[in-house]
Structure formats: C-alpha cells, structure tokens
C-alpha cells in the first residue's frame, strides 16, 4: 500500500500531517507531500486511511499493491 498526494488539489490544511506525520510532511508553502515513496507499513495503515478520510480536498489517495 502507498499513499499519494495530488499537489494540484492540496490546499495546505495539513490534516494528513497532523494525523500521520510518519507518512506526510509539508513544504515551505504548507502543502503536504508523501514521505519517501509513500509506502505504508502495516502498523500505519489505519493512520493512512484516516488521513485520506480527513482531507477536505480529496488530495490523498491510496494505491493498493
């Protein structure tokens, strides 16, 4: 499983970062991006799903393996 942030949709609310700082970071403008290649470890699956559900712009998606 991987998380992906669509940079064209992100408005910088940073809910994903607040929920899962292990998976997301923010740039100098406050827009989120996935850390590394976005791979989600089994212990962070729930946090990844919460981040997707809490994004007001639907900018985060999950890619299942």
C-alpha positions, -999 to 999 in steps of 0.1 A, spaced: 0 0 0 11 35 -8 -2 70 -2 -1 97 -28 -8 134 -25 -21 152 -56 -2 185 -54 -28 202 -77 -55 196 -51 -37 202 -18 -46 235 -2 -24 232 29 -48 223 56 -22 197 68 -48 174 84 -28 144 69 4 157 86 -14 161 119 -28 126 117 2 107 103 35 127 105 52 93 98 37 93 63 34 130 53 54 162 55 48 198 44 68 221 21 77 257 27 42 268 14 24 244 37 14 219 11 16 182 20 36 155 3 42 119 10 74 109 27 98 89 5 79 66 -19 47 67 1 49 31 12 27 25 43 39 -1 68 13 -24 83 12 -5 116 4 27 98 -25 15 76 -52 29 99 -35 63 100 -32 63 62 -69 56 59 -78 84 84 -56 109 65 -75 101 33 -109 104 50 -99 137 66 -86 155 36 -111 183 27 -98 185 -10 -96 147 -15 -60 152 -25 -48 119 -9 -52 86 -25 -42 50 -15 -27 27 -41 -31 -9 -31 -4 -34 -40 
